[in-house]
Amino acid sequence: MGGWPTEASRRRAEAPIPPRSTIFICNFMHRFYCPQADFVSQVVAITDPHEIHHIKDVLRLRKGAEVGVFNGKGGEALATIEDVLENAVRMKVKSVRQKGREGKPRIILACAVPKKAKFEFILEKATELGVDVLVPLKTKRTQVIFTEDKQRAKQERFQKVVLNAAKQCGRADIPRMSPMTPMAEALKGLDPQGLAVIPSLNGHNPPIREVLNLHQKPVSVTFLIGPEGDFTPNEVALAKQHGCIPVSLGPTVLKVDTAALAVLALANFYWD
C-alpha cells in the first residue's frame, strides 16, 4: 500500500549496510553440527548420516549454498557447500569465530523431572536461555524415575533435544546432559567455588534477587529445582549443609517448568 515514507523508514533506508563479516551467520540460515570441525582447515566435511540426509534430501541444498557450521564447543563458521556426496558433505569455510564466555558464570540447572513431556520442554528452553549443564534430579518426591534399561534411551533422546535446540537458537556450544542423578550425589558434586541456590517453599527465604545481588561475579551458579510438592525439609536441610542458599521465587507456587525457566531468565538478566 502506498503513502509517504515515515521518518523511521527513511532512517532505515539511509542506514549503511554492515560488512559481511559483522553479519556473520543470520538467524534464518541453516546451521549444521560437525563435532570434529576445528576450523583450522579451510574445508569442513560433515559425515553424520542424519545431517547429510537433512542437507541433501530434506532441504535439498546444493553446491554454492551458504550455511552455518558449529562444533558444539564454541566454534562456528560461515561456509559454502562444495560437494554433496552420499557419505559426506564438503564445505569451504569463509569466516570463523569462537564464542567466549566473556566473564559469565557457568550455569548449571539441576531439575527434578516432571510428568509427561515437560522435561523435554525444559531442556529445549534452558538451552535457548544459555544453560551450560543440565542434570535430571532424582528427589524424594520425583514421580518420574528412569529404570536402568530406559536410562540410555532417555539420555540419547534428551541429548537430541538439546542439540536441536542449540542448532535452532544459534548457540555454538551444546549444554552437557548428565544422567539422572540422586539429589545427595548432585549436592556432593557442587562447585565449592560457585554459588548454589535452592528455591523452596519451606521456611521464610529471602527473594532470589537479594541473593544474586550479593554474588555478582560467581564462577558458577547452580539452580536446584524441586518436584511437584517441593523438596522435603530434610532435602533442604541437606542442601544447606552443602552450601546451598534457600530462596523464594515469589508469593505464588510455581510449577517445575515455570520455576526452571524463571531462574534461567533471571540469570540472563544478571550475567548477559
GUKEVO-916272 format. One line per field, with one value per residue: chain; x, y, z of N, C-alpha, C in turn; residue number from 1. Coordinates in pm, 1 decimal. Layout:
chain <- A ...
nx <- X ...
ny <- Y ...
nz <- Z ...
cax <- X ...
cay <- Y ...
caz <- Z ...
cx <- X ...
cy <- Y ...
cz <- Z ...
resi <- NUM ...
end
This chain:
chain <- A A A A A A A A A A A A A A A A A A A A A A A A A A A A A A A A A A A A A A A A A A A A A A A A A A A A A A A A A A A A A A A A A A A A A A A A A A A A A A A A A A A A A A A A A A A A A A A A A A A A A A A A A A A A A A A A A A A A A A A A A A A A A A A A A A A A A A A A A A A A A A A A A A A A A A A A A A A A A A A A A A A A A A A A A A A A A A A A A A A A A A A A A A A A A A A A A A A A A A A A A A A A A A A A A A A A A A A A A A A A A A A A A A A A A A A A A A A A A A A A A A A A A A A A A A A A A A A A A A A A A A A A A A A A A A A A
nx <- 85.2 55.8 202.5 333.5 679.2 779.3 959.2 1108.3 1127.7 1279.0 1519.9 1597.9 1636.9 1847.4 2049.3 2378.2 2482.2 2602.5 2931.3 2996.4 3134.2 3052.8 2792.0 2790.5 2654.9 2330.9 2008.7 1820.1 1960.2 2051.6 2182.1 2440.7 2562.4 2886.8 3089.8 3361.8 3490.4 3751.7 3803.3 4046.2 4144.2 4050.3 3850.3 3557.6 3412.2 3107.7 2991.2 2798.5 2521.1 2253.6 2266.9 2361.6 2145.9 1953.2 2057.7 2079.6 1843.3 1617.6 1633.2 1741.5 1979.6 2236.9 2550.1 2726.4 2546.4 2507.4 2583.1 2562.4 2800.5 2870.7 3067.4 2990.0 3150.5 3190.6 3294.4 3227.1 3133.2 3095.4 3007.5 3044.0 2875.9 3052.3 3064.4 2817.4 2788.1 2727.3 2812.7 2920.5 2930.3 3098.0 3242.3 3343.1 3516.3 3436.1 3445.1 3531.7 3446.0 3503.5 3314.9 3341.7 3327.8 3336.5 3360.7 3127.5 2936.5 2938.8 2649.1 2442.0 2174.8 1996.5 1740.6 1435.9 1256.2 963.6 623.2 489.8 571.2 707.4 969.5 1134.3 1056.6 1157.9 1433.5 1474.7 1407.9 1579.5 1825.1 1804.2 1812.9 2071.1 2192.4 2456.7 2505.3 2296.9 2104.5 1913.1 1720.8 1689.0 1467.7 1312.1 1038.0 1016.5 838.3 884.8 1089.8 1376.6 1429.2 1703.8 1730.9 1599.4 1738.7 1956.2 1829.0 1664.1 1860.2 1984.8 1770.3 1719.9 1963.1 1945.5 1730.6 1845.1 2058.3 1918.9 1785.5 2000.8 2099.1 1886.2 1858.4 2091.5 2323.5 2672.6 2783.7 2708.2 2495.1 2600.2 2467.7 2366.0 2327.4 2033.3 2041.2 2077.5 1969.7 2141.0 2386.2 2418.0 2447.6 2691.9 2855.6 2867.6 3011.1 3266.3 3358.0 3159.2 2825.8 2528.3 2184.3 1865.1 1550.3 1265.4 963.8 969.7 993.2 1091.1 1226.0 1479.9 1416.4 1511.9 1649.2 1782.0 1982.7 2128.4 2216.6 2410.4 2610.2 2774.1 2970.6 3010.4 3186.6 3045.6 2698.3 2457.5 2136.7 1890.0 1605.8 1299.9 1061.3 707.9 523.9 741.9 1077.4 1162.4 1167.5 1397.1 1561.1 1610.1 1746.9 1974.0 2079.8 2148.6 2354.6 2548.8 2613.0 2419.2 2189.0 1877.6 1602.3 1339.3 1097.9 894.6 550.3 370.3 291.0 497.7 502.0 713.7 840.4 796.5 935.6 1198.6 1259.8 1222.6 1433.6 1653.4 1606.2 1633.8 1902.1 2012.4 1945.9 2107.6 2369.5 2414.5
ny <- -118.9 225.9 550.0 828.0 814.7 734.6 897.3 706.7 500.0 627.8 662.0 394.4 324.7 487.7 401.9 267.1 -38.7 -309.2 -460.0 -791.1 -951.4 -865.0 -936.6 -1212.0 -1507.8 -1537.9 -1534.3 -1679.6 -1860.0 -2190.7 -2420.3 -2647.2 -2931.8 -3021.9 -3203.2 -3275.4 -3067.2 -2834.2 -2597.2 -2503.5 -2591.1 -2501.5 -2645.5 -2823.7 -3128.8 -3282.5 -3573.6 -3712.6 -3923.9 -3838.1 -3559.1 -3531.1 -3638.9 -3448.7 -3219.9 -3299.1 -3439.3 -3339.7 -3051.7 -3009.0 -2882.4 -2745.4 -2728.5 -2431.9 -2317.4 -2118.9 -2183.6 -2233.9 -2368.8 -2545.8 -2658.1 -2738.4 -2675.6 -2412.7 -2303.8 -2173.6 -2141.4 -1963.1 -2104.7 -2242.8 -2472.4 -2722.7 -2985.0 -3237.1 -3542.0 -3900.2 -3999.9 -3786.5 -3430.8 -3174.6 -2867.2 -2528.7 -2312.9 -1981.9 -1774.1 -1751.9 -1778.7 -1774.6 -1829.5 -1682.5 -1703.1 -1462.9 -1372.9 -1464.0 -1652.4 -2009.9 -2189.3 -2407.8 -2628.6 -2816.3 -3019.0 -3150.7 -3417.6 -3361.2 -3481.2 -3631.0 -3475.6 -3256.2 -3223.4 -3236.5 -3002.9 -2822.8 -2875.0 -2787.7 -2509.9 -2425.1 -2460.2 -2266.0 -2046.5 -2041.4 -2225.1 -2424.6 -2679.5 -2959.3 -3132.0 -3402.0 -3441.7 -3658.9 -3680.2 -3708.7 -3680.5 -3701.2 -3798.3 -3923.3 -4172.4 -4306.0 -4625.5 -4859.6 -4984.5 -4809.2 -4579.3 -4523.3 -4487.3 -4269.8 -4081.3 -4047.3 -3946.0 -3704.6 -3574.1 -3533.8 -3355.4 -3132.6 -3077.3 -3012.8 -2785.4 -2615.3 -2582.8 -2446.8 -2211.2 -2074.0 -2115.7 -2182.6 -2368.8 -2670.3 -2764.7 -2967.1 -3281.8 -3449.7 -3777.7 -3907.0 -3805.0 -3880.3 -3667.6 -3634.6 -3712.6 -3522.9 -3293.0 -3342.4 -3304.6 -3033.7 -2720.2 -2602.1 -2342.8 -2199.6 -2051.6 -2171.3 -2212.5 -2283.3 -2281.0 -2277.5 -2362.1 -2402.4 -2262.3 -1916.1 -1763.1 -1557.9 -1330.0 -1434.2 -1245.2 -1087.0 -1253.3 -1302.9 -1047.1 -1016.8 -1177.1 -1109.6 -1180.0 -1471.5 -1782.7 -1995.6 -2089.4 -2275.6 -2394.2 -2548.1 -2718.3 -2816.1 -3095.5 -3148.4 -3053.0 -2977.1 -2970.2 -3190.6 -3107.3 -3224.2 -3258.2 -2993.0 -2912.3 -3075.7 -2972.5 -2715.9 -2781.0 -2840.0 -2596.4 -2464.9 -2200.8 -2131.5 -1989.1 -1761.0 -1759.8 -1586.0 -1491.4 -1680.5 -2026.1 -2203.3 -2409.9 -2687.4 -2652.2 -2380.3 -2262.0 -2345.5 -2216.9 -1955.5 -1897.7 -1925.1 -1728.5 -1510.0 -1536.2 -1474.6 -1205.5 -1101.2 -1174.2 -1148.5
nz <- 0.0 -83.2 10.4 203.5 296.6 626.3 896.8 1034.1 845.0 651.6 785.2 816.3 549.1 481.0 641.0 674.1 518.3 703.2 687.3 552.9 734.0 983.1 995.3 986.8 1073.5 979.5 1141.0 1000.5 856.4 758.5 991.7 1085.2 1260.7 1341.8 1502.7 1483.0 1361.5 1359.3 1250.3 1169.0 928.5 592.5 490.0 566.4 654.8 670.5 808.5 941.1 915.6 957.6 943.0 682.2 538.6 604.5 481.3 210.0 127.1 265.7 289.6 44.2 -38.6 -240.6 -425.7 -359.7 -184.8 108.4 444.0 801.6 1028.4 1321.8 1602.9 1853.8 2063.5 2097.4 1869.0 1545.9 1199.2 892.1 593.9 259.6 58.8 -109.8 -219.7 -247.6 -138.7 -118.2 128.0 260.5 312.3 176.8 268.2 217.4 422.3 502.8 691.6 1039.9 1384.1 1734.9 2015.6 2322.1 2687.2 2817.0 3084.9 3201.5 3440.1 3485.4 3418.3 3585.7 3577.2 3789.2 3790.2 3903.6 3750.9 3582.2 3523.9 3218.0 2905.6 2985.8 3070.3 2846.7 2723.0 2911.7 2880.5 2616.9 2627.6 2829.7 2705.9 2506.9 2672.8 2756.5 2934.4 3079.8 3187.9 3232.5 3460.7 3528.4 3808.3 4082.2 4334.7 4661.3 4614.9 4344.2 4063.7 3825.6 3737.3 3593.6 3479.8 3476.2 3226.7 3060.0 3082.0 2906.9 2655.6 2715.4 2775.7 2527.7 2383.0 2522.2 2475.9 2202.5 2189.2 2312.8 2137.4 1897.1 1985.7 2034.4 1774.0 1654.2 1801.2 1766.5 1913.7 1964.4 2120.8 2305.1 2565.1 2842.3 2901.7 3174.9 3329.3 3502.5 3836.2 4177.0 4446.4 4669.3 4565.1 4365.3 4519.4 4641.7 4427.6 4381.3 4280.9 4477.5 4473.0 4364.6 4335.8 4482.1 4466.4 4607.9 4533.8 4738.6 4913.6 5177.2 5490.7 5566.2 5322.0 5167.6 4892.0 4564.1 4414.2 4601.1 4694.6 4459.4 4406.4 4599.0 4511.6 4268.9 4083.2 4043.3 3986.5 3900.4 3883.5 4040.8 4005.1 4187.4 4127.4 4251.9 4273.9 4188.0 4465.1 4602.9 4749.5 5019.0 5373.0 5487.5 5263.3 5191.4 5418.2 5397.5 5161.1 5246.4 5419.8 5237.3 5139.6 4990.1 4921.3 5043.0 4868.5 4771.4 4509.4 4481.9 4569.2 4474.5 4395.9 4191.3 3899.6 3805.2 3551.0 3508.6 3723.3 3666.5 3421.7 3497.6 3678.0 3509.9 3318.2 3483.5 3548.6 3300.0 3290.2 3490.9 3416.4 3141.9
cax <- 0.0 141.3 198.2 458.5 768.2 791.2 1096.7 1176.9 1161.6 1389.2 1644.4 1637.8 1683.9 1974.6 2149.5 2476.2 2476.3 2726.2 3006.3 2955.0 3199.5 2980.9 2664.6 2829.5 2552.1 2198.1 1920.1 1742.3 2048.8 2055.8 2302.5 2465.3 2653.1 3001.9 3172.6 3503.6 3546.5 3832.5 3804.7 4182.5 4142.9 3951.2 3749.4 3486.2 3335.1 3003.4 2978.2 2687.2 2414.8 2133.3 2291.2 2369.0 2007.1 1884.5 2110.4 2062.3 1709.3 1511.8 1648.3 1784.7 2082.7 2330.5 2677.1 2714.5 2459.5 2575.5 2528.5 2640.0 2850.5 2926.8 3124.2 2939.0 3249.9 3207.0 3342.3 3130.7 3184.4 3012.2 3068.4 2974.2 2878.0 3134.3 3023.9 2717.6 2812.0 2642.6 2859.6 2982.3 2905.5 3218.7 3214.0 3457.1 3497.6 3454.6 3485.2 3523.2 3454.3 3494.3 3237.3 3396.7 3234.1 3339.7 3340.6 2998.8 2946.1 2887.4 2514.0 2401.0 2035.9 1965.4 1595.0 1355.9 1188.8 818.3 549.1 461.4 684.8 751.0 1113.4 1193.0 1031.3 1255.7 1564.9 1478.9 1408.2 1701.5 1931.9 1786.9 1845.9 2215.0 2243.0 2577.7 2494.2 2160.9 2107.1 1783.5 1740.2 1604.3 1441.8 1218.5 904.3 1019.8 742.5 936.1 1218.2 1420.4 1490.4 1836.7 1720.5 1548.4 1825.3 2034.8 1738.9 1624.5 1976.9 2001.1 1659.7 1742.7 2075.9 1895.4 1650.5 1937.8 2130.3 1828.4 1760.4 2122.4 2102.9 1781.2 1869.8 2214.0 2437.6 2786.3 2816.7 2595.7 2498.0 2630.1 2349.5 2403.3 2224.3 1954.4 2132.5 2013.8 1998.9 2258.5 2503.7 2429.8 2498.2 2835.1 2927.5 2860.2 3135.9 3287.8 3386.3 3044.7 2704.1 2420.5 2060.0 1759.9 1417.1 1185.0 851.6 991.6 1051.8 1085.8 1351.2 1494.2 1393.2 1631.0 1723.6 1870.7 2099.6 2208.5 2280.3 2527.0 2709.5 2765.9 3068.2 3044.2 3245.1 2937.2 2573.4 2374.4 1996.9 1825.4 1460.8 1235.3 948.8 575.5 520.7 862.1 1174.7 1125.9 1250.4 1526.8 1641.8 1654.6 1849.0 2095.1 2133.9 2211.9 2481.3 2644.2 2637.7 2311.3 2113.7 1733.9 1549.9 1199.2 1072.4 776.1 440.2 286.6 351.4 531.6 525.5 855.3 893.2 795.1 1045.4 1327.3 1282.7 1228.5 1568.0 1747.3 1583.8 1692.4 2047.8 2044.2 1934.4 2221.0 2503.7 2418.5
cay <- 0.0 343.2 650.6 897.4 743.0 790.1 930.7 581.8 425.4 697.6 631.6 257.8 321.1 558.3 339.3 189.8 -183.9 -355.6 -557.1 -929.7 -1011.6 -832.0 -1008.1 -1350.0 -1607.3 -1482.8 -1622.0 -1765.2 -1950.3 -2328.7 -2449.0 -2790.4 -2971.4 -3101.2 -3203.9 -3293.5 -2948.1 -2744.1 -2473.4 -2466.4 -2613.7 -2426.5 -2739.9 -2899.2 -3239.4 -3337.0 -3716.1 -3771.7 -3959.0 -3757.9 -3425.2 -3543.9 -3655.8 -3320.2 -3129.3 -3349.1 -3486.7 -3257.8 -2912.1 -3012.4 -2781.8 -2783.4 -2656.5 -2286.9 -2269.6 -2074.0 -2245.0 -2220.3 -2493.4 -2527.3 -2782.7 -2767.7 -2638.2 -2268.3 -2261.1 -2179.7 -2085.3 -1941.4 -2191.4 -2263.9 -2613.2 -2751.1 -3114.2 -3313.6 -3681.7 -3995.5 -4023.0 -3665.8 -3300.2 -3094.0 -2723.9 -2437.9 -2214.6 -1843.8 -1696.0 -1829.9 -1707.7 -1853.7 -1760.4 -1697.6 -1683.5 -1320.8 -1349.7 -1511.6 -1774.0 -2135.4 -2206.9 -2547.7 -2648.2 -2949.2 -3006.1 -3271.7 -3448.8 -3361.3 -3580.3 -3610.2 -3434.3 -3124.4 -3213.5 -3203.3 -2859.2 -2754.5 -2887.8 -2701.7 -2369.0 -2399.9 -2445.2 -2133.9 -1945.9 -2039.1 -2313.6 -2498.3 -2819.2 -2999.1 -3250.8 -3453.6 -3462.4 -3757.6 -3638.8 -3793.1 -3669.8 -3710.7 -3900.0 -3989.5 -4235.7 -4384.8 -4754.2 -4872.7 -5021.1 -4695.8 -4463.4 -4491.6 -4434.3 -4136.3 -3994.2 -4017.1 -3859.6 -3572.5 -3512.4 -3490.9 -3235.6 -3023.6 -3046.4 -2942.9 -2651.6 -2535.7 -2550.4 -2352.2 -2082.4 -2006.3 -2140.1 -2253.8 -2476.3 -2755.8 -2796.2 -3105.4 -3350.2 -3552.5 -3877.8 -3880.0 -3806.3 -3861.5 -3535.1 -3638.1 -3718.3 -3393.0 -3197.2 -3369.6 -3259.0 -2888.8 -2644.8 -2535.2 -2201.6 -2137.9 -2019.4 -2269.1 -2167.7 -2383.1 -2224.6 -2368.3 -2304.0 -2432.1 -2153.7 -1778.9 -1747.8 -1428.1 -1331.5 -1476.0 -1128.1 -1039.7 -1342.8 -1279.0 -915.8 -1030.7 -1261.7 -1054.0 -1238.6 -1609.8 -1860.6 -2081.8 -2079.6 -2395.4 -2379.9 -2675.4 -2701.6 -2932.2 -3159.0 -3109.7 -3077.5 -2914.0 -3051.0 -3217.7 -3030.5 -3289.8 -3228.7 -2854.0 -2909.2 -3135.3 -2876.6 -2608.6 -2834.2 -2837.8 -2458.4 -2407.7 -2093.5 -2135.0 -1861.4 -1756.0 -1711.0 -1501.1 -1532.0 -1785.7 -2158.3 -2223.2 -2545.1 -2718.3 -2589.1 -2234.9 -2226.0 -2368.0 -2113.0 -1826.5 -1873.5 -1909.2 -1595.3 -1416.7 -1545.6 -1396.7 -1064.7 -1062.0 -1201.9 -1146.8
caz <- 0.0 -97.8 114.6 225.5 388.5 760.5 935.7 1070.5 723.8 585.2 857.0 783.3 411.2 471.1 727.4 596.6 530.7 765.9 607.0 571.4 850.0 1106.0 993.1 1012.2 1044.6 1000.9 1215.8 912.8 784.3 805.6 1070.9 1095.6 1368.7 1297.2 1623.8 1454.3 1296.7 1441.6 1173.1 1130.9 784.5 516.6 443.4 669.9 598.2 756.6 777.3 1015.1 820.4 978.2 889.9 536.0 492.2 618.4 379.1 72.6 92.2 325.2 246.5 -96.5 -61.4 -346.3 -431.0 -360.0 -77.3 228.6 564.6 923.4 1084.8 1455.6 1654.4 1986.9 2165.1 2093.1 1738.4 1436.6 1075.3 774.7 492.9 132.9 19.1 -227.0 -276.8 -174.7 -173.5 -45.8 265.1 314.7 250.7 192.9 270.2 225.1 529.1 460.2 808.8 1163.5 1511.3 1856.4 2117.7 2456.3 2797.4 2848.1 3226.9 3250.6 3521.6 3431.2 3471.2 3598.7 3619.1 3841.4 3794.1 3918.1 3625.1 3596.6 3445.9 3076.1 2822.0 3029.7 3088.3 2716.6 2706.7 2997.1 2817.3 2498.3 2664.2 2906.6 2606.9 2446.7 2773.2 2778.8 3039.8 3043.5 3231.2 3267.6 3545.9 3576.0 3951.7 4149.1 4471.5 4735.3 4557.8 4197.9 4020.8 3705.3 3763.9 3479.3 3510.9 3415.5 3085.4 2984.7 3103.5 2787.0 2553.4 2758.6 2763.8 2385.9 2344.8 2579.7 2405.6 2072.3 2212.5 2342.6 2014.0 1806.3 2040.4 2011.8 1632.0 1618.6 1869.7 1725.8 2002.0 1906.4 2212.9 2341.5 2708.5 2880.7 2954.2 3272.3 3357.0 3623.4 3949.5 4308.0 4499.0 4756.5 4478.6 4298.9 4617.3 4660.6 4309.5 4365.6 4272.3 4606.9 4449.9 4299.2 4409.8 4463.5 4528.3 4605.3 4558.2 4820.5 4987.7 5318.7 5568.7 5516.6 5248.8 5101.4 4747.1 4490.7 4366.0 4707.3 4698.1 4339.2 4419.9 4687.0 4444.5 4134.6 3991.3 4078.2 3876.2 3853.7 3958.7 4031.2 4047.9 4215.8 4114.7 4310.4 4204.2 4235.6 4608.4 4657.8 4821.3 5157.1 5467.2 5503.3 5144.0 5202.4 5523.2 5341.3 5064.8 5323.3 5470.2 5126.6 5099.3 4909.8 4985.7 5011.3 4821.0 4730.7 4373.7 4483.0 4656.9 4416.4 4380.4 4051.1 3852.3 3785.3 3430.0 3527.1 3813.8 3598.6 3321.5 3566.1 3733.1 3399.5 3262.3 3578.8 3529.9 3180.2 3324.6 3574.3 3361.5 2996.7
cx <- 88.4 127.8 333.5 547.3 774.9 937.4 1175.4 1218.0 1274.1 1522.1 1693.1 1695.9 1821.0 2084.6 2246.6 2460.5 2606.1 2797.6 2968.8 3012.7 3125.9 2844.8 2686.1 2716.4 2415.2 2109.9 1844.8 1828.3 2043.9 2189.0 2314.6 2575.4 2762.6 3102.7 3322.6 3568.8 3627.4 3848.0 3945.1 4198.1 4033.9 3838.0 3690.5 3405.4 3235.7 2977.6 2864.8 2571.4 2288.9 2149.9 2299.0 2228.4 1932.4 1928.4 2064.1 1916.6 1596.1 1517.7 1687.2 1883.5 2184.5 2457.5 2652.5 2626.8 2542.9 2505.1 2615.1 2679.7 2906.6 2969.8 3077.9 3033.3 3276.3 3256.3 3234.0 3186.5 3072.2 3080.2 2980.9 2986.4 2956.4 3090.1 2919.9 2727.7 2721.2 2682.4 2927.7 2932.1 3026.7 3183.1 3343.4 3427.3 3527.6 3500.4 3454.7 3517.9 3440.3 3418.3 3296.4 3292.0 3228.9 3305.4 3208.7 3017.2 2891.3 2752.0 2475.9 2256.3 2017.2 1816.6 1527.1 1273.6 1037.8 752.8 530.8 587.5 740.5 902.5 1183.6 1170.9 1132.2 1394.0 1579.1 1492.5 1531.6 1820.8 1924.4 1830.6 1992.0 2269.2 2364.5 2570.6 2350.4 2166.0 1963.9 1799.8 1638.5 1590.5 1342.0 1081.5 903.9 931.8 789.1 1075.7 1254.8 1482.9 1622.0 1828.6 1668.4 1640.7 1900.5 1947.5 1695.0 1738.8 1997.9 1891.9 1681.0 1856.0 2033.5 1813.0 1741.0 2013.6 2042.0 1799.5 1880.7 2132.6 2005.3 1800.0 2000.2 2331.6 2548.6 2834.3 2689.9 2603.7 2531.6 2508.5 2393.3 2293.4 2145.5 2040.8 2055.6 2057.7 2124.4 2386.9 2526.8 2487.1 2647.9 2918.2 2922.0 2999.1 3158.5 3315.8 3265.9 2931.0 2599.9 2297.2 1953.6 1626.6 1330.2 1074.4 866.8 1055.6 1033.2 1220.0 1359.2 1461.5 1523.1 1713.6 1819.8 1997.0 2188.3 2278.9 2405.6 2638.9 2713.1 2863.6 3106.9 3105.9 3141.1 2814.5 2493.8 2235.9 1939.7 1675.0 1391.9 1117.8 816.2 564.0 644.0 960.2 1120.4 1211.9 1389.2 1618.2 1693.9 1764.5 1981.2 2160.8 2206.1 2345.1 2590.2 2662.7 2530.6 2235.0 1966.9 1684.4 1402.5 1190.4 946.5 663.5 355.6 363.7 373.4 544.5 673.8 910.9 895.6 912.5 1180.6 1357.4 1291.0 1369.8 1670.1 1730.6 1644.7 1844.8 2091.9 2040.0 2058.3 2354.7 2510.3 2525.0
cy <- 123.3 438.5 715.3 817.9 813.7 821.6 805.1 504.4 492.5 667.0 491.6 250.7 385.3 494.4 257.5 41.2 -233.1 -454.3 -698.3 -989.8 -980.0 -898.4 -1151.3 -1445.9 -1550.8 -1584.0 -1719.2 -1866.3 -2090.7 -2353.2 -2598.7 -2816.7 -3061.5 -3105.5 -3216.7 -3169.6 -2865.3 -2607.7 -2418.4 -2481.7 -2530.6 -2515.3 -2815.2 -3007.4 -3290.6 -3480.4 -3783.7 -3800.6 -3873.9 -3617.0 -3427.8 -3556.3 -3523.3 -3223.5 -3170.6 -3375.6 -3399.2 -3114.4 -2899.4 -2900.3 -2834.4 -2700.5 -2507.3 -2231.4 -2230.3 -2130.6 -2208.7 -2357.5 -2463.0 -2662.4 -2818.3 -2731.6 -2488.3 -2215.2 -2273.2 -2107.4 -2060.7 -2017.1 -2200.3 -2410.3 -2627.9 -2879.5 -3179.0 -3457.3 -3772.1 -4006.2 -3900.6 -3542.8 -3213.8 -2946.9 -2645.0 -2328.6 -2074.5 -1754.2 -1776.9 -1735.4 -1806.2 -1771.5 -1787.8 -1672.3 -1538.1 -1293.4 -1397.8 -1635.9 -1894.9 -2163.7 -2354.5 -2551.7 -2793.2 -2949.8 -3140.7 -3292.6 -3450.8 -3466.0 -3535.1 -3564.8 -3299.2 -3112.9 -3182.0 -3055.6 -2779.0 -2758.9 -2792.7 -2555.0 -2333.3 -2381.7 -2307.9 -2023.8 -1953.0 -2127.8 -2392.1 -2646.5 -2845.2 -3131.2 -3291.5 -3499.3 -3561.3 -3717.2 -3734.1 -3795.8 -3671.4 -3826.7 -3977.5 -4041.4 -4322.1 -4514.7 -4766.5 -4903.9 -4906.2 -4573.4 -4423.8 -4430.4 -4292.4 -4037.7 -3952.5 -3922.4 -3717.8 -3500.8 -3460.8 -3363.9 -3114.3 -2980.5 -2967.1 -2801.0 -2560.6 -2492.4 -2438.5 -2214.8 -2009.6 -2022.1 -2213.4 -2365.8 -2553.8 -2784.1 -2943.4 -3165.2 -3462.7 -3658.3 -3839.5 -3904.5 -3790.9 -3729.7 -3532.8 -3638.7 -3585.3 -3288.0 -3218.0 -3316.6 -3109.1 -2826.2 -2570.6 -2386.4 -2126.5 -2106.6 -2126.0 -2219.3 -2274.3 -2315.2 -2325.1 -2291.0 -2326.5 -2311.5 -2017.8 -1747.4 -1611.7 -1438.6 -1363.1 -1356.6 -1075.4 -1123.5 -1317.9 -1144.5 -921.5 -1113.0 -1223.4 -1116.9 -1381.4 -1681.9 -1955.6 -2058.3 -2207.0 -2365.1 -2520.3 -2654.0 -2829.5 -2984.3 -3096.6 -3147.8 -3026.6 -3017.2 -3080.8 -3131.3 -3092.7 -3261.3 -3085.7 -2842.2 -2966.9 -3039.8 -2762.0 -2654.1 -2833.0 -2697.3 -2395.1 -2302.3 -2105.8 -1996.0 -1875.3 -1702.8 -1626.4 -1560.7 -1646.5 -1916.4 -2184.0 -2371.5 -2562.7 -2644.6 -2437.4 -2190.8 -2238.3 -2255.3 -1974.7 -1798.1 -1854.5 -1773.7 -1489.0 -1418.0 -1466.6 -1247.4 -1017.4 -1073.1 -1207.4 -1048.7
cz <- 0.0 18.6 130.7 320.8 522.5 788.8 969.0 946.3 648.2 652.5 824.5 642.7 397.7 553.7 643.7 621.6 592.2 677.1 643.5 699.0 979.4 1110.7 1036.5 977.4 1078.9 1073.3 1127.0 838.8 843.8 876.1 1088.6 1197.4 1314.6 1411.5 1597.6 1393.1 1396.2 1375.5 1150.4 980.7 718.9 466.2 563.0 600.8 701.6 714.3 851.9 919.5 834.3 921.6 736.7 476.6 496.0 508.5 239.5 36.9 146.6 272.8 99.8 -128.6 -161.8 -337.4 -442.0 -249.8 45.2 352.0 683.8 975.1 1223.5 1510.6 1794.7 2099.3 2165.5 1960.4 1633.0 1314.8 976.6 661.1 368.6 93.9 -110.9 -297.5 -186.7 -223.0 -91.4 99.9 326.2 240.3 281.8 178.7 278.6 326.3 476.8 575.1 934.2 1282.3 1625.1 1959.2 2255.0 2563.2 2841.9 2994.2 3282.8 3336.9 3447.3 3498.2 3468.2 3646.9 3659.8 3872.7 3808.2 3791.0 3647.4 3507.2 3301.7 3003.6 2864.8 3039.4 2956.4 2684.4 2788.9 2933.3 2699.5 2536.9 2748.0 2813.3 2542.1 2543.4 2817.7 2888.0 2989.6 3077.2 3274.6 3343.7 3581.7 3721.3 4007.4 4295.7 4536.6 4668.8 4405.3 4153.3 3897.9 3735.3 3643.0 3527.0 3433.1 3266.9 3000.0 2991.9 2976.4 2678.8 2588.9 2741.1 2618.6 2337.8 2395.9 2508.0 2268.8 2085.7 2233.1 2216.7 1917.7 1854.6 2017.9 1866.1 1598.9 1682.2 1839.5 1819.6 1928.5 1997.8 2246.5 2491.0 2732.6 2949.4 3046.5 3283.2 3481.2 3746.3 4079.8 4369.7 4586.1 4675.2 4408.3 4394.2 4641.9 4544.1 4286.9 4360.3 4403.4 4592.9 4391.9 4394.0 4379.6 4537.6 4510.4 4636.3 4633.9 4890.1 5137.7 5388.2 5504.3 5451.7 5180.8 4952.9 4673.7 4444.9 4472.7 4713.1 4576.8 4345.3 4506.3 4624.2 4296.4 4035.3 4033.4 3958.1 3818.2 3940.8 3933.1 4085.7 4067.8 4217.9 4158.5 4229.7 4244.4 4383.1 4679.4 4715.1 4961.4 5249.4 5486.3 5384.1 5147.3 5306.6 5472.2 5241.9 5136.3 5380.3 5363.9 5068.8 5014.0 4990.6 4946.9 4972.7 4788.0 4588.2 4366.8 4563.4 4602.8 4405.5 4231.1 4019.0 3821.6 3664.1 3442.8 3613.6 3744.3 3501.3 3385.5 3617.1 3621.1 3331.0 3353.2 3567.8 3407.0 3208.8 3400.7 3502.1 3210.7 2947.8
resi <- 1 2 3 4 5 6 7 8 9 10 11 12 13 14 15 16 17 18 19 20 21 22 23 24 25 26 27 28 29 30 31 32 33 34 35 36 37 38 39 40 41 42 43 44 45 46 47 48 49 50 51 52 53 54 55 56 57 58 59 60 61 62 63 64 65 66 67 68 69 70 71 72 73 74 75 76 77 78 79 80 81 82 83 84 85 86 87 88 89 90 91 92 93 94 95 96 97 98 99 100 101 102 103 104 105 106 107 108 109 110 111 112 113 114 115 116 117 118 119 120 121 122 123 124 125 126 127 128 129 130 131 132 133 134 135 136 137 138 139 140 141 142 143 144 145 146 147 148 149 150 151 152 153 154 155 156 157 158 159 160 161 162 163 164 165 166 167 168 169 170 171 172 173 174 175 176 177 178 179 180 181 182 183 184 185 186 187 188 189 190 191 192 193 194 195 196 197 198 199 200 201 202 203 204 205 206 207 208 209 210 211 212 213 214 215 216 217 218 219 220 221 222 223 224 225 226 227 228 229 230 231 232 233 234 235 236 237 238 239 240 241 242 243 244 245 246 247 248 249 250 251 252 253 254 255 256 257 258 259 260 261 262 263 264 265 266 267 268 269 270 271 272
end
